[in-house]
Amino acid sequence: METANEELRELTLLEQIENNPDVNQSALARQLGVAVGTVNWHLKRLIAKGYVKAMRAERKKLRYLITPEGIALRARLAVDYVERSLSLYRKTRQRVKDHLAKVREAGYDRVRILGKGDVVDICRLTCIEQGIQVVTDKDAPALYVDGFKVQLQLEE
């Protein structure tokens, strides 16, 4: 079974190839933030499974074409990605709602949000929705965001 990272890489590869069949492996590696060898491995797998065809465009240049099966795979991977993202979004919002209920039980109506990234935005939106003010006061309870984890600290 493929990991979510591998599926996301393959989805990105398929999208990039569809947009530019003349793209080279080093450009794909830069776009994905991985080594050229990783791109090569993924492309070989996609070719072996019949999702992509490699054709010689020039002496040392390849052109990649997505097969109809590859287009179907891209669509499935895109749907899977959206479903995983929405699931993560829902779980994060529920976790934040649970923390905010504890904040209210402790008698507070405001919190600090510490951290960076998209999860901080989810926390902020959930606070607004729940009527909890987001502040920078050091004496307010804090939601600590670390990657996808959100932890609550009521008192220092």
Residue pairs with C-beta under 8 A, 6 or more apart in sequence:
2 10
4 84
6 42
7 77
7 80
7 81
8 77
8 81
9 32
9 34
9 38
9 42
10 42
10 45
10 46
10 73
10 77
11 74
11 77
11 78
11 81
12 31
12 32
13 28
13 32
13 39
13 42
13 43
13 46
14 46
14 51
14 52
14 66
14 70
14 73
14 74
14 77
15 74
16 23
16 28
16 31
17 23
17 52
17 64
17 65
17 66
18 66
18 71
18 74
21 63
21 64
21 65
22 57
22 61
22 63
23 64
24 61
24 62
25 36
25 39
25 40
25 43
26 36
28 39
29 35
29 36
29 38
29 39
32 38
32 39
43 52
43 54
43 64
46 52
46 70
47 53
47 54
49 69
50 67
50 69
50 70
51 66
51 67
51 69
51 70
51 73
52 64
52 65
52 66
52 67
52 70
53 64
53 65
53 67
54 62
54 63
54 64
54 65
55 62
55 63
55 64
55 65
56 62
56 63
57 63
66 74
88 148
89 122
92 119
92 122
92 123
92 148
92 150
93 122
93 126
95 150
96 122
96 123
96 126
96 127
96 143
96 150
97 126
97 130
99 143
99 150
99 151
99 152
100 111
100 126
100 127
100 130
100 132
102 152
102 154
103 109
103 111
103 132
103 141
103 152
103 154
104 132
106 141
106 154
108 140
108 141
108 154
109 131
109 132
109 133
110 132
110 133
110 134
110 135
110 137
110 140
110 141
111 127
111 132
111 133
111 134
111 135
111 140
111 141
111 142
111 143
112 134
112 135
112 136
112 137
112 138
112 140
112 141
112 142
112 143
113 120
113 123
113 124
113 127
113 134
113 142
113 143
113 145
114 142
114 143
114 144
114 145
115 143
115 144
115 145
115 146
116 145
117 145
117 147
119 145
119 147
119 148
119 150
120 145
123 143
123 145
123 150
124 134
127 133
127 134
128 134
138 156
141 152
141 153
141 154
141 155
142 152
142 153
143 150
143 151
143 152
144 150
144 151
144 152
144 153
